[in-house]
Amino acid sequence: KAEDSQQERRMNIEGVFEGGSTQVEKADPHHRVDNEAKNYLAEIKRLLDEQNFESDEQREILISNVFDEIHGKEFNFAMHHHTSHIVEQLLYSFTEFQLRKFFQSLDTKYVQMTFSCAGSRVLETGLKLLYSHLRNPKPNDSRDLKSESHIKSSEELIAFISDQFQPEIYDMIKYNYSSHVIRTLLHILSQTENPLDPQSFINNNNDNTTTNTQSANLKQLMKQYFTTDSRSSNSTNFKSGSHSDQFSTFTIQDLRSQYKKLNNISTTFKEAKDAYVEFKKQSVIAKPESTFPLLHAAFDRVVGEIEQIPNIHIGLLHPFGSVVLQVFIYILSVVDRKRCKGFLKFLLFDESTHGKELTIYKDHIGSHFIQKILELRKFKKIQKQMYEKCIKPHLLEFSLHP
């Protein structure tokens, strides 16, 4: 009964959010691909997995032939539940030019792809790889330069895909597969690292050199101290021999030696602390510079679109929308703290939420969003306001709620 009551409250507060202002036709994930094409791609996958190529050039020729074979049929292969896995694997082998040509060929089908399990994975991987090429540019092949003019650059293509998403972003953040794509896109456009991605697609090895060095120094310094064993044979054994025998040979020189060891330990702790502080500084995501102006402009447009969604605060109770908003708030707190503060105030203290605060705080989905806000260290005034207005008057009720 308690679950039913909670669900009823959520349905009452969600209102229009469940319906959506624009109905997007969900993509059929089982687009037809003939058996011959399936077998062809399966054979290509086998060859790539075995890696029995005589030279890199032979492998490049194979990839080029596969690219030409699937050109014009990218959408069907990307949306099929069998071939999409192979296409996703091929994306890692494509050159930047081939990758850009592949996704430009999809043209206006990006939104439809995000509503498919297979298509959303292919598109999300493509966005990551495009951004990776953008961050780490390589010399273009002379054969690609001949047809370069009509193909968008990686930055232009990411911004173009983002613009295709904007009119449907309301529906996309509520749907399982598309919400993952939106979260990835937000990190790419804002040029911030995804803390939930263990293999970040932003930081390459060169970017991590300093951080890794600091981490190694910290581990080495801590190991230098913590490997000291107090149970070694040099330790005083009070069970064998008298106390006087143990201290009778303790000279001034021994005292100086012990003092020197203590001083070394103190220095080690200080160095370890300094190394840890420096390591944390390197780990903290600084406000990114506008290295890529098209991405920065596209991010501003996406932020504006999300801010204008009617009843956006209702997304706090949506299983997928809530996660997108958590990521959105996190990124906005890094990129534009002032704008994030204003958006948080609108979400939590707007007149439209008056009388519904308890539903958000006590809902099993909304409470996760509230928890994330309380964990942010940059908005103490907002957190204090949350406590005074919503938590303090209902302390007993909250303490008894699961």
N, C-alpha and C positions, 0 to 999 in steps of 0.2 A: 504493500500500500504506500509506503514511504517513497519507493521508486516511482510508482505511478503518479503520485502527487508532485514529485519533483519534475517528472517529465511534462506534466500538465502545466506547471509554472513556466517551464522552458518554452513550451509551445505558445503560451500566452504572450511571453515577452518577445519571442522571435518575430511574430507578426509577418511582415512582408519579406523578411530575410529568407524564409524557406522557399517562397515562391519565386523571387527574383524578378527584376524589372525586364530582363531580356531572356527569352528562352533560347538556349543554344542547342542545336541539334547534336545529340551525342553521337560520336563516331562509332561505326561498327568495327570492332577490332579484328574481324575475320574477313578482310577483303580478299577476294579470290586471287590466288596466284597458282598458275598451272603446275602440275607435277614436274614437268621438265625444268622449270625455273627453280623449283625447290631442290631438285636433285643437283642442279648446277651449283647453287650456292652451298649446298651441303658438301660437295666435293671441294669447293674453294676453301671452306672452313677446315676440312681435313688437311689440305695442303699447308695452310697457314699454321695449323697446330703442330704439324710434323716438323716444319722448318727445315726441310731437306732441299734447300736452294744452293746451287753452286756458287752464287754470288749475289750481292745486294741488287745488282742490276736486273738479274733474272726475277727477283721478287718484285721489283718495281714494275717490270713489264707485265707481270701477272696482275698486280693491283690495277694498273692502267687499263688492262683489257676488261677486268671486272667492272671498273668504273664506267667504261664505254657501254658495256652490256646492260647495266641497270639504268643508264641515263634515260630519262623520260618515263621511267616506271618507279621512281624513288618513293612516291607516296604509297603505292600498293605494297612494295617490299617492306617499307618502314611500319606499315600498319598491320601486317600479317603476324599472327602470334607465333609462327615458326621462323619465318625469315627475318623478323625484326632483330633477333638475337645475333644473327650473322651480320646483318647490316651494322648493328652497333659495334661489333668487333672490327668490321672493315673501316669504320670511321677513324679508328686509331692509326690505321695504315695509310690513309689518304694524305696527300700533301695539303698544304693550306689552300691552294687554289682549287683542288678537287673538292675539298670540304665546303668551301664557299659556293662553288658551282652546284654542289649537291643540294644545299639548303636553299639557295636562291631558286632552284627549280621547283621547290615546293610552293613558292609564291604565297598565295593567300590561304593555304591549308594549315597554317601553324596552329590556329585555335582549335580546329577540329582534331588535330593530332594530340593535343594535350588532354582531351577527354577519353583517350584510348590508353589502355595499359601498355601496349606495345609502342604506340607512337610517342607517348609521353617520355618513355625511357630514351628512345632514339633522339628526340628533340633536346632533352635535358643534357645528354652526353654531348650532342653537337654544340650546344651553347658553351659548355665547359671547355671543349676543345678549341672553339673559335676564340674564346677569351685567352686560353693558354697560348695560342699562336700570336695573339695580339700583344701579350706581355713578353713573349720571347720570339721576336720575329726572326725568320731565317731567309737567306737569299732565295728569291723566286727562280724557278727553273726557266731557262730561256724559252723552252717550248710553251710555257704558260703565258709568257708576256705578250705573245701575239694576240691572244684573245682576252687580255686583261681588262680592256676599256669598259665593256658592258657588264662586268661582274663586280658586284659591290665589295668593298673592303670588309674585313672582319668586323671592324667597329661599326661601319654603316649597316651591315647585315644584322648585328645584334640590336642596334637601335631600331631598325625597321621591324624586326620581330616583336620588339617591345611595344611599338606603336600599334601593331596588329592586335596585341593583347588588350590594350587599354579599354576599348568599348565593351569588352566582355569580362573585364577583370572582376566584376561583381559576382558573376556566376563561377568564374574560375577558382576563386579562393574558397568556394564552398564544396568543390568537387575533389575527390580523393587524388586522382592522378594529376589533374591540372594544378592543384595546390602545391605539389612538389616542384613543378616547373616554375611557378611564380616565386617560390622561396629561393630557388637557385638564381633566377633572373635578378631578384632584388640584390643578392650578394654581388653579382657580376656588375650590374649597373652602378652600384655604390662603391665598387672596388674594395670591398671589405671581405675578410676571411670568414668562412663558415665554421664556427666553433664546433659544430656537430659533425663535421666531415673529417675523419681521421686522416684521409689522404687529400689534403686541401689542393684544389685545382688552381690556386692563386700563387702560392709561394713555391718557387722552384728551388733547386739546390743552392744556387748562388745567394738567394734571398735568405736562406736559412743558415748560412755559414756562421754568421756572428752569433745567432741564437744557439746553434749547436755547440759552438766553442765555449760560450758562457755556461751552458748546461754541463759540458764535460769538465770544465774547471771547477764548477760547484761540486760535482760528484767526486772529483779527485780530492778536493779539500776536505769534504766530509768523510771520505774513506780514510784519509790520513789520520783523522782523530778517532773515528769509531772503531778502527781495527786494533787500537791499543787494548790489550787484554789485561784486565786487572787481576786475572787468575794465573798470571805467569809465574815462573819459578823464582823471579826476583821479589815477588810479593812477600810481605812479612807473614810468617806462619807462627801464630801465637800458641799453637798447641805443642810445638816442638821447641824446647828451650825456654828460658825465662825472658821476661821483658827487658831486664837489665842487660842480658847478653845481646839482645837485638840492637839496643841503642848505645851500647858501650863503644862501638866502632863508628858511630855516626859523627863525622867531622864537619868542620865549616865548609870544606870542599864539597861534601855530600849535600849540604844545605844549599850551596850555590848552584849545584847541579840540578837539584829538585826545583829550585826557584826558576832556573832557566827553562826547565821542561814546562812548568806552569805558564811561564811567559810565552813559550812557543804555542801552547794550547790556546791561550788567550788570543794570540796573533792569528792562529788558524781560524778560530771562531769569527774574528773580525773580518778576515779575508773571505770566509765562507758567506758571512752576512752581506758583504759588499757584492760578492759574485751573485748571490741570490737576488739582491735588489736590482742589479744590472740585468740579470736574466729575466726578471719580471717586467722590466721596462721594455726589453726587446720583445717579450711575448704579448704585451698589451697592444691592441690594435689602435694605432694612432689615426687621427682624422686624415683620410686619404686626400692627396692632392688631386686636382682635376687634371690627371695625366691625359685622359681621353675625353675631350669636351663633348663629343656626341653621346657618350655614355652618361656623362654628368647631366646633360640636358634631358636625356630620356628618363633618367631617374627622377628628376624634378617633375616631369610630366606624369610619371606613374604615381608619385607621392600626391600630387594634386588630384589625380583621379580617385585615389583611395580616400583622401580627405573629403571628397564631395559625394561619396556613396551615401545615400539616404539610410538613416538608422544603422550606421556602421557599428555602433556600440553593441548591437544585437549579435554581431559576429563573435563576441566574447563567449557566447554560449554554444557556438557551433563547433563540432569536433574538428573540422579542418580549418574553418575560418579563424578559430582562436589561435591555432599554431601559426598561421600566416601572420596574424597581427602581432604575436609575440616576436617573431623574426623581424617584422617591420619596425616595431618599437626599438628592438635592440640595434638595428642598423641605423635608424634615425637618431638614436642617442649618441652614436659614434660620429655620424656625418654632420648632423645639424641639431645640436642640443636644445637650442631655443625653440625650434619648430617642433621637436619631440615633446617638449614641456607643454606647449600649447595643445598639441594633439591629445596628450594624456589627460589634461584638464577637461577637454571636450568629451573624451570617452567616459571619464569617471564622475564628473561633476556637472555635466550638462543638464538642463531642465528636463530633457527627454528621458533621462535616467532617474529622475526624482521619484522616490518611492519604490524603485526596483533594485536598489543597491544590494539589499540582503539576498536577493535571488542570485545575483552575480557572485557574491562572496561565498554563498553556500552551495552553489552548483558545482558538481564534480568536474565540469569543464572550465567554467568561469573562474573557479578558485585557483587553477593552475596559472591563468593569466595574472591574477592578483599576486600570486606568489612570486612570479617573475618580476613584477614591478617593485615589490618590496626588496628583492635582491639587488636591484640597481642601486649603485652608490651615488649617482649623480643628481637624484631628485629627492633630497631629504625633506624639503618643504612640502612636496606633494605627498610623500609618505606620512608626514606628520598630519597633514590635512585628512588623509584617508583614515588614520587612526582616530582622530578627534571626531570626525563626522560619521564614520560607519562602524568602526570596531569598538571604540570605547563605550558607546551607548548600549551595545549588545554583547558585552563580554561574557555574561553568563550563558546566553543563547549560543554563542559561538563555541564556548568551551564544551557544551553538551552535544554539539553537532559533529558528525563523523568527519 
